[in-house]
Amino acid sequence: MSLHIVILAAGKGTRMYSKLPKVLHRIGGKTMLEHVIDTAAALQPQSVSVVVGHGKESVLQELGGKAVNWVEQNQQLGTGHALKCALPALPESGRTLVLYGDVPLIDTGTLHAILEAAGNDVGVLTDILDNPTGYGRIIRNENGHVVAVVEEKDADAAQKAVREVNTGILVLPNARLAAWLESLSSDNVQGEYYLTDLIALANRDRIPVHAVRVAASYLAAGVNNKSQLADLERVFQSNQAQQLLQAGVTLRDPSRFDLRGCLKHGQDVVIDVNCVFEGDVSLGDDVHIGANCVIKNALIHNGAVIAPFSHLENCEVGAGAQVGPFARLRPKAVLAEGVHIGNFVEVKDSTIGKGSKANHLTYIGNAVVGEKTNIGAGTITCNYDGVNKYQTVIGNEVRIGSSTMLVAPVTIGDRATTGAGSVITKNCEAGKLVVARARQTVIEGWVRPEKP
C-alpha cells in the first residue's frame, strides 16, 4: 500500500517571540522542520508534502532544495484546513501519515509502529501525561476503543481528567480523506477546523481507529516556546552523547557536550567538557580534545591533541599535531604530521609542513610553510593590501625571529634565518641570516613632555 506523508509547518509560533518561523528554529544545528523531513524520507514514501504558511519565504530559502512538495496555506484556519490544502498532492488510494514541523524528535521506529498498527484503517499516536493540560484528550468507549479526540478548550471536567492525550500524529486512508475533510466544522471554541475531528468521523463510518502509545514523551513532543526548544535540545544532545559513549568515545561529562552535525571517530578518543562539534567532523584514533573547544567541518588525524579553548573550522590537522590552547584554525588551514600551533596563533588558508612550529602570538595567512621550520612569537604574514591577498612561502628548517613582519608576496629560502623585529619585504636566500630593522639610536637633548 502506497505511503504519502504530509508535514504541517504553517504555524506562526507566536510564543517563540521571534521573527524566525517556528519550524526554522534549530535543534542539534538543524532546523526542526529538516529533522522531520529527513525522518519522513527515511520511511521511503511515495511522496512528502510540506504545508507552509507563515514565513514561507524564509522556509523555502532555507529548505527549498529538499525533495518535497511545497503546499501553501494562505490562511491558518486549523490543522484540518492545512491537510485539506495538501489534498491535490495526494492520490485517492494508499494512506497518508500526518507529521508536524515542530515535533522534531519523532523517529522512524515510532512511525513504523503506528503504520503497522493502522494498516488500512486509522492510526493515532498517543501519550499518557501526568499533566495533560493543553492537549487534546483521547476519548474511549466502554470497550476501550478510541471514539474521539476532544481539544482542551472544548473539554468538560470529566474529559479534562483524562491523562491520555493526542500527539497529533495520524495515519489516514486516502480514500476517505476528501469526504472527511469536507465534513469538518469550525464550530468550536477556537473557530478552527480540527484534524482530530476525523477520529469521530472514522467511528461514524465504522473505520477502526488504532491507538499506539509513544515509547517516550519526547519523541512526540512539540515546541511552542524557547523553553520547550531548550528541553528537546538537551534530550537530543544526551541521546547523541550516549551513542558516542556506547561506541567507545570518552566524554568527560556527557551533559556538557554538543554535537550539531556528524561526528566520525576512531578508537580511544577523549573529549573534555563544553566542546561543540558542528558540521562534519572526523577524529582519528587517540585524538584528545581539550575543554571548551569549538570544532566545525574538520579532519583531525590519529594522535592529534587539541588543547582547551581552541577554535577549528574547515581545516585539517595531521597525525600527532598539537594545537592550542587558545589557537584558531580558519578555513583551508592544513597542518601536516607533528606540527605545533600554540597559544594565540591563527592560521588561515595555509599549509604547514611536517614538524614545523608556531608556538606563540602569531598570524599565518595565505602561506606555505615547509618542514621543521620554527616561527617565532609575534610573527605576522602581512598578506592583505586592502584589496588583494598575496602568498608567503617559507622553506624547510627556516627560523623566523620573534616579531618578524613578512610582507607578501615574499619567499624565505630553506634554512634561512630572520632577525627578531625584522620587516621582510624582499625574498631571502637559502641559508642566510637576514636582519631588516632600523639601527637603535639615542636622541640627545630630547625632553619628555610632562603634564603640568
TORMIRO-111333 format. One record per residue (C-alpha): x, y, z; residue number from 0. Coordinates in steps of 0.1 Angstrom, whole numbers. Layout:
<vomis>
+-------+-------+-------+-----+
|     X |     Y |     Z |  nr |
+-------+-------+-------+-----+
|     X |     Y |     Z | NUM |
...
+-------+-------+-------+-----+
</vomis>
This chain:
<vomis>
+-------+-------+-------+-----+
|     X |     Y |     Z |  nr |
+-------+-------+-------+-----+
|     0 |     0 |     0 |   0 |
|    15 |    34 |   -10 |   1 |
|    25 |    58 |    17 |   2 |
|    23 |    95 |    15 |   3 |
|    34 |   119 |    42 |   4 |
|    21 |   154 |    49 |   5 |
|    41 |   176 |    73 |   6 |
|    22 |   206 |    87 |   7 |
|    45 |   235 |    91 |   8 |
|    24 |   267 |    85 |   9 |
|    21 |   280 |   121 |  10 |
|    35 |   313 |   132 |  11 |
|    48 |   302 |   166 |  12 |
|    37 |   334 |   185 |  13 |
|    51 |   321 |   218 |  14 |
|    86 |   318 |   203 |  15 |
|    87 |   357 |   203 |  16 |
|   109 |   356 |   172 |  17 |
|   109 |   369 |   136 |  18 |
|   121 |   335 |   125 |  19 |
|    93 |   310 |   116 |  20 |
|    90 |   284 |   144 |  21 |
|    99 |   254 |   123 |  22 |
|   132 |   271 |   114 |  23 |
|   145 |   271 |   150 |  24 |
|   173 |   246 |   154 |  25 |
|   180 |   215 |   174 |  26 |
|   214 |   200 |   171 |  27 |
|   223 |   226 |   145 |  28 |
|   195 |   215 |   122 |  29 |
|   161 |   232 |   118 |  30 |
|   132 |   214 |   134 |  31 |
|   115 |   210 |   100 |  32 |
|   146 |   195 |    84 |  33 |
|   147 |   169 |   112 |  34 |
|   111 |   159 |   104 |  35 |
|   117 |   159 |    66 |  36 |
|   147 |   137 |    70 |  37 |
|   128 |   113 |    92 |  38 |
|    99 |   112 |    67 |  39 |
|   123 |   105 |    38 |  40 |
|   138 |    75 |    57 |  41 |
|   104 |    58 |    55 |  42 |
|   108 |    59 |    17 |  43 |
|    72 |    72 |    10 |  44 |
|    59 |    78 |   -25 |  45 |
|    56 |   115 |   -17 |  46 |
|    63 |   140 |    10 |  47 |
|    44 |   173 |    11 |  48 |
|    51 |   202 |    34 |  49 |
|    23 |   227 |    42 |  50 |
|    38 |   262 |    47 |  51 |
|    22 |   295 |    55 |  52 |
|    37 |   320 |    79 |  53 |
|    72 |   329 |    69 |  54 |
|    70 |   306 |    38 |  55 |
|    97 |   327 |    20 |  56 |
|   122 |   321 |    48 |  57 |
|   113 |   284 |    49 |  58 |
|   118 |   280 |    12 |  59 |
|   150 |   299 |    12 |  60 |
|   164 |   276 |    40 |  61 |
|   150 |   243 |    28 |  62 |
|   137 |   248 |    -8 |  63 |
|   162 |   223 |   -21 |  64 |
|   146 |   194 |    -3 |  65 |
|   129 |   168 |   -24 |  66 |
|    93 |   176 |   -12 |  67 |
|    61 |   191 |   -25 |  68 |
|    56 |   226 |   -11 |  69 |
|    20 |   234 |    -4 |  70 |
|     8 |   268 |     7 |  71 |
|   -18 |   275 |    33 |  72 |
|   -27 |   311 |    28 |  73 |
|   -49 |   314 |    59 |  74 |
|   -42 |   294 |    90 |  75 |
|   -76 |   280 |    97 |  76 |
|   -65 |   249 |   117 |  77 |
|   -49 |   216 |   111 |  78 |
|   -79 |   202 |    92 |  79 |
|   -77 |   231 |    68 |  80 |
|   -39 |   226 |    65 |  81 |
|   -43 |   190 |    54 |  82 |
|   -71 |   200 |    30 |  83 |
|   -46 |   223 |    13 |  84 |
|   -24 |   193 |     6 |  85 |
|   -52 |   171 |    -9 |  86 |
|   -43 |   179 |   -45 |  87 |
|    -9 |   163 |   -39 |  88 |
|   -24 |   131 |   -26 |  89 |
|   -38 |   102 |   -46 |  90 |
|   -72 |    87 |   -38 |  91 |
|   -55 |    54 |   -29 |  92 |
|   -30 |    44 |    -3 |  93 |
|   -26 |    62 |    31 |  94 |
|   -13 |    94 |    45 |  95 |
|     9 |    99 |    76 |  96 |
|     5 |   133 |    91 |  97 |
|    35 |   148 |   109 |  98 |
|    44 |   182 |   123 |  99 |
|    73 |   206 |   116 | 100 |
|    76 |   215 |   153 | 101 |
|    78 |   178 |   165 | 102 |
|   115 |   174 |   156 | 103 |
|   125 |   142 |   175 | 104 |
|    99 |   118 |   161 | 105 |
|   118 |    87 |   150 | 106 |
|   113 |    60 |   123 | 107 |
|   108 |    33 |   149 | 108 |
|    77 |    51 |   163 | 109 |
|    64 |    58 |   128 | 110 |
|    68 |    22 |   117 | 111 |
|    49 |    11 |   148 | 112 |
|    19 |    33 |   141 | 113 |
|    19 |    24 |   104 | 114 |
|    19 |   -13 |   112 | 115 |
|    -9 |    -9 |   137 | 116 |
|   -31 |    12 |   114 | 117 |
|   -29 |   -10 |    84 | 118 |
|   -57 |     2 |    60 | 119 |
|   -76 |    19 |    89 | 120 |
|   -69 |    49 |   111 | 121 |
|   -39 |    52 |   134 | 122 |
|   -34 |    77 |   162 | 123 |
|    -2 |    82 |   182 | 124 |
|   -10 |    89 |   219 | 125 |
|     9 |    96 |   251 | 126 |
|     0 |    95 |   288 | 127 |
|    10 |   125 |   307 | 128 |
|     9 |   134 |   344 | 129 |
|    -2 |   168 |   335 | 130 |
|   -22 |   168 |   302 | 131 |
|   -32 |   204 |   304 | 132 |
|   -33 |   220 |   269 | 133 |
|   -35 |   187 |   250 | 134 |
|   -64 |   171 |   232 | 135 |
|   -78 |   142 |   252 | 136 |
|   -82 |   107 |   238 | 137 |
|  -118 |    96 |   245 | 138 |
|  -125 |    58 |   246 | 139 |
|  -158 |    39 |   249 | 140 |
|  -166 |    12 |   274 | 141 |
|  -148 |   -13 |   253 | 142 |
|  -116 |     8 |   252 | 143 |
|  -119 |    18 |   216 | 144 |
|  -109 |    53 |   206 | 145 |
|  -141 |    72 |   196 | 146 |
|  -130 |   109 |   196 | 147 |
|  -103 |   135 |   204 | 148 |
|  -115 |   165 |   224 | 149 |
|   -94 |   196 |   225 | 150 |
|   -86 |   212 |   259 | 151 |
|  -107 |   243 |   253 | 152 |
|  -137 |   222 |   243 | 153 |
|  -134 |   196 |   270 | 154 |
|  -157 |   192 |   300 | 155 |
|  -144 |   184 |   335 | 156 |
|  -146 |   146 |   331 | 157 |
|  -128 |   148 |   298 | 158 |
|  -101 |   171 |   312 | 159 |
|   -94 |   144 |   338 | 160 |
|   -83 |   120 |   311 | 161 |
|   -45 |   117 |   310 | 162 |
|   -42 |   100 |   276 | 163 |
|   -35 |   127 |   250 | 164 |
|   -34 |   131 |   213 | 165 |
|     1 |   138 |   198 | 166 |
|   -14 |   149 |   165 | 167 |
|     4 |   122 |   145 | 168 |
|   -22 |   103 |   124 | 169 |
|   -24 |    76 |    97 | 170 |
|   -54 |    81 |    75 | 171 |
|   -69 |    62 |    45 | 172 |
|   -67 |    84 |    14 | 173 |
|  -100 |    70 |     0 | 174 |
|  -118 |    87 |    29 | 175 |
|   -98 |   119 |    32 | 176 |
|  -116 |   142 |     8 | 177 |
|  -151 |   134 |    23 | 178 |
|  -139 |   136 |    59 | 179 |
|  -121 |   169 |    54 | 180 |
|  -151 |   184 |    36 | 181 |
|  -173 |   174 |    67 | 182 |
|  -152 |   192 |    92 | 183 |
|  -168 |   221 |   111 | 184 |
|  -152 |   252 |   127 | 185 |
|  -180 |   253 |   153 | 186 |
|  -157 |   252 |   184 | 187 |
|  -141 |   275 |   209 | 188 |
|  -111 |   283 |   186 | 189 |
|  -132 |   286 |   154 | 190 |
|  -108 |   262 |   136 | 191 |
|  -111 |   231 |   115 | 192 |
|   -96 |   204 |   138 | 193 |
|   -78 |   175 |   121 | 194 |
|   -86 |   155 |   153 | 195 |
|  -123 |   156 |   145 | 196 |
|  -115 |   129 |   118 | 197 |
|  -114 |   104 |   147 | 198 |
|  -151 |   108 |   153 | 199 |
|  -158 |   107 |   116 | 200 |
|  -139 |    74 |   113 | 201 |
|  -161 |    60 |   141 | 202 |
|  -192 |    73 |   123 | 203 |
|  -182 |    54 |    92 | 204 |
|  -172 |    23 |   112 | 205 |
|  -135 |    26 |   103 | 206 |
|  -114 |    12 |   132 | 207 |
|   -91 |    36 |   150 | 208 |
|   -59 |    20 |   163 | 209 |
|   -41 |    39 |   191 | 210 |
|    -4 |    34 |   196 | 211 |
|    13 |    49 |   227 | 212 |
|    46 |    66 |   221 | 213 |
|    76 |    49 |   238 | 214 |
|    89 |    82 |   253 | 215 |
|    71 |   115 |   256 | 216 |
|   100 |   135 |   240 | 217 |
|    96 |   116 |   207 | 218 |
|    62 |   133 |   201 | 219 |
|    68 |   165 |   220 | 220 |
|    60 |   197 |   201 | 221 |
|    78 |   230 |   205 | 222 |
|    58 |   261 |   213 | 223 |
|    83 |   282 |   231 | 224 |
|   120 |   286 |   238 | 225 |
|   119 |   267 |   270 | 226 |
|   105 |   236 |   252 | 227 |
|   131 |   241 |   225 | 228 |
|   159 |   241 |   251 | 229 |
|   144 |   210 |   267 | 230 |
|   144 |   190 |   235 | 231 |
|   179 |   202 |   226 | 232 |
|   191 |   187 |   259 | 233 |
|   173 |   154 |   251 | 234 |
|   188 |   153 |   216 | 235 |
|   223 |   160 |   229 | 236 |
|   220 |   135 |   257 | 237 |
|   210 |   108 |   232 | 238 |
|   239 |   116 |   209 | 239 |
|   263 |   116 |   239 | 240 |
|   250 |    81 |   249 | 241 |
|   255 |    68 |   214 | 242 |
|   291 |    80 |   214 | 243 |
|   298 |    66 |   248 | 244 |
|   285 |    32 |   237 | 245 |
|   307 |    34 |   207 | 246 |
|   338 |    39 |   229 | 247 |
|   343 |    76 |   229 | 248 |
|   353 |    91 |   263 | 249 |
|   332 |   121 |   272 | 250 |
|   345 |   137 |   304 | 251 |
|   309 |   149 |   311 | 252 |
|   282 |   138 |   287 | 253 |
|   259 |   166 |   300 | 254 |
|   284 |   192 |   288 | 255 |
|   287 |   182 |   251 | 256 |
|   270 |   194 |   220 | 257 |
|   270 |   178 |   186 | 258 |
|   254 |   199 |   158 | 259 |
|   262 |   177 |   128 | 260 |
|   280 |   144 |   122 | 261 |
|   310 |   131 |   143 | 262 |
|   330 |   102 |   130 | 263 |
|   357 |    88 |   153 | 264 |
|   383 |    62 |   158 | 265 |
|   393 |    44 |   190 | 266 |
|   404 |    59 |   223 | 267 |
|   391 |    94 |   215 | 268 |
|   388 |   116 |   245 | 269 |
|   366 |   148 |   246 | 270 |
|   367 |   171 |   276 | 271 |
|   338 |   193 |   288 | 272 |
|   320 |   221 |   270 | 273 |
|   331 |   211 |   235 | 274 |
|   309 |   219 |   205 | 275 |
|   311 |   200 |   172 | 276 |
|   294 |   214 |   141 | 277 |
|   291 |   201 |   105 | 278 |
|   312 |   171 |    95 | 279 |
|   340 |   163 |   120 | 280 |
|   363 |   133 |   118 | 281 |
|   385 |   123 |   147 | 282 |
|   412 |    96 |   143 | 283 |
|   425 |    72 |   168 | 284 |
|   438 |    86 |   201 | 285 |
|   427 |   121 |   194 | 286 |
|   423 |   143 |   225 | 287 |
|   401 |   174 |   225 | 288 |
|   405 |   197 |   254 | 289 |
|   378 |   216 |   272 | 290 |
|   358 |   245 |   256 | 291 |
|   368 |   238 |   220 | 292 |
|   346 |   246 |   190 | 293 |
|   353 |   224 |   160 | 294 |
|   335 |   227 |   127 | 295 |
|   340 |   207 |    95 | 296 |
|   374 |   194 |   105 | 297 |
|   395 |   163 |    98 | 298 |
|   418 |   155 |   127 | 299 |
|   442 |   126 |   123 | 300 |
|   455 |   100 |   147 | 301 |
|   471 |   111 |   179 | 302 |
|   465 |   148 |   175 | 303 |
|   459 |   169 |   206 | 304 |
|   436 |   200 |   205 | 305 |
|   442 |   219 |   237 | 306 |
|   415 |   239 |   255 | 307 |
|   397 |   269 |   241 | 308 |
|   408 |   263 |   205 | 309 |
|   385 |   270 |   175 | 310 |
|   389 |   250 |   143 | 311 |
|   368 |   255 |   112 | 312 |
|   371 |   239 |    77 | 313 |
|   406 |   226 |    84 | 314 |
|   428 |   195 |    86 | 315 |
|   451 |   186 |   115 | 316 |
|   479 |   160 |   108 | 317 |
|   487 |   130 |   129 | 318 |
|   504 |   138 |   162 | 319 |
|   500 |   175 |   158 | 320 |
|   494 |   198 |   188 | 321 |
|   470 |   228 |   186 | 322 |
|   464 |   253 |   213 | 323 |
|   454 |   263 |   239 | 324 |
|   436 |   294 |   226 | 325 |
|   445 |   287 |   189 | 326 |
|   424 |   293 |   159 | 327 |
|   425 |   274 |   126 | 328 |
|   404 |   291 |   100 | 329 |
|   392 |   277 |    66 | 330 |
|   418 |   260 |    45 | 331 |
|   444 |   256 |    72 | 332 |
|   462 |   223 |    67 | 333 |
|   487 |   211 |    93 | 334 |
|   510 |   182 |    85 | 335 |
|   522 |   155 |   109 | 336 |
|   537 |   167 |   141 | 337 |
|   530 |   204 |   136 | 338 |
|   527 |   226 |   168 | 339 |
|   504 |   256 |   168 | 340 |
|   504 |   273 |   201 | 341 |
|   485 |   298 |   222 | 342 |
|   470 |   328 |   204 | 343 |
|   482 |   316 |   170 | 344 |
|   458 |   320 |   140 | 345 |
|   463 |   300 |   107 | 346 |
|   442 |   307 |    76 | 347 |
|   444 |   293 |    41 | 348 |
|   479 |   280 |    47 | 349 |
|   497 |   247 |    47 | 350 |
|   523 |   240 |    74 | 351 |
|   548 |   212 |    68 | 352 |
|   558 |   182 |    89 | 353 |
|   573 |   191 |   123 | 354 |
|   571 |   229 |   119 | 355 |
|   561 |   251 |   149 | 356 |
|   544 |   284 |   156 | 357 |
|   540 |   284 |   193 | 358 |
|   530 |   319 |   203 | 359 |
|   511 |   350 |   193 | 360 |
|   513 |   346 |   155 | 361 |
|   492 |   351 |   124 | 362 |
|   499 |   329 |    94 | 363 |
|   476 |   336 |    64 | 364 |
|   479 |   327 |    27 | 365 |
|   512 |   309 |    34 | 366 |
|   531 |   278 |    25 | 367 |
|   554 |   267 |    53 | 368 |
|   579 |   239 |    48 | 369 |
|   591 |   212 |    72 | 370 |
|   609 |   216 |   106 | 371 |
|   605 |   254 |   104 | 372 |
|   602 |   275 |   136 | 373 |
|   581 |   307 |   136 | 374 |
|   589 |   330 |   165 | 375 |
|   564 |   347 |   187 | 376 |
|   546 |   377 |   173 | 377 |
|   553 |   369 |   136 | 378 |
|   527 |   381 |   111 | 379 |
|   524 |   373 |    74 | 380 |
|   512 |   406 |    60 | 381 |
|   491 |   392 |    32 | 382 |
|   465 |   418 |    25 | 383 |
|   468 |   452 |    10 | 384 |
|   432 |   462 |    14 | 385 |
|   422 |   448 |   -20 | 386 |
|   443 |   417 |   -28 | 387 |
|   458 |   389 |    -9 | 388 |
|   493 |   376 |   -15 | 389 |
|   512 |   345 |    -6 | 390 |
|   542 |   340 |    17 | 391 |
|   564 |   310 |    11 | 392 |
|   587 |   298 |    39 | 393 |
|   611 |   269 |    32 | 394 |
|   623 |   239 |    52 | 395 |
|   642 |   244 |    85 | 396 |
|   637 |   281 |    85 | 397 |
|   640 |   301 |   117 | 398 |
|   617 |   332 |   118 | 399 |
|   628 |   355 |   146 | 400 |
|   602 |   369 |   170 | 401 |
|   581 |   399 |   159 | 402 |
|   590 |   394 |   122 | 403 |
|   567 |   410 |    97 | 404 |
|   567 |   391 |    64 | 405 |
|   553 |   414 |    38 | 406 |
|   538 |   393 |    10 | 407 |
|   545 |   383 |   -17 | 408 |
|   578 |   371 |    -3 | 409 |
|   598 |   338 |    -2 | 410 |
|   621 |   327 |    26 | 411 |
|   646 |   301 |    14 | 412 |
|   654 |   268 |    31 | 413 |
|   674 |   271 |    64 | 414 |
|   673 |   309 |    62 | 415 |
|   670 |   329 |    95 | 416 |
|   654 |   363 |   101 | 417 |
|   664 |   385 |   130 | 418 |
|   639 |   394 |   156 | 419 |
|   619 |   425 |   148 | 420 |
|   626 |   424 |   111 | 421 |
|   603 |   437 |    84 | 422 |
|   610 |   414 |    55 | 423 |
|   599 |   429 |    21 | 424 |
|   622 |   410 |    -2 | 425 |
|   630 |   374 |    -8 | 426 |
|   656 |   358 |    15 | 427 |
|   682 |   335 |     1 | 428 |
|   686 |   299 |    15 | 429 |
|   709 |   296 |    45 | 430 |
|   713 |   333 |    50 | 431 |
|   707 |   355 |    81 | 432 |
|   685 |   385 |    72 | 433 |
|   680 |   414 |    95 | 434 |
|   658 |   443 |    84 | 435 |
|   653 |   468 |   112 | 436 |
|   663 |   504 |   119 | 437 |
|   695 |   510 |   139 | 438 |
|   689 |   518 |   175 | 439 |
|   696 |   555 |   181 | 440 |
|   696 |   577 |   212 | 441 |
|   683 |   612 |   206 | 442 |
|   704 |   636 |   226 | 443 |
|   687 |   666 |   242 | 444 |
|   652 |   652 |   240 | 445 |
|   629 |   662 |   268 | 446 |
|   599 |   641 |   276 | 447 |
|   568 |   663 |   279 | 448 |
|   550 |   662 |   313 | 449 |
|   516 |   672 |   324 | 450 |
|   516 |   705 |   344 | 451 |
+-------+-------+-------+-----+
</vomis>
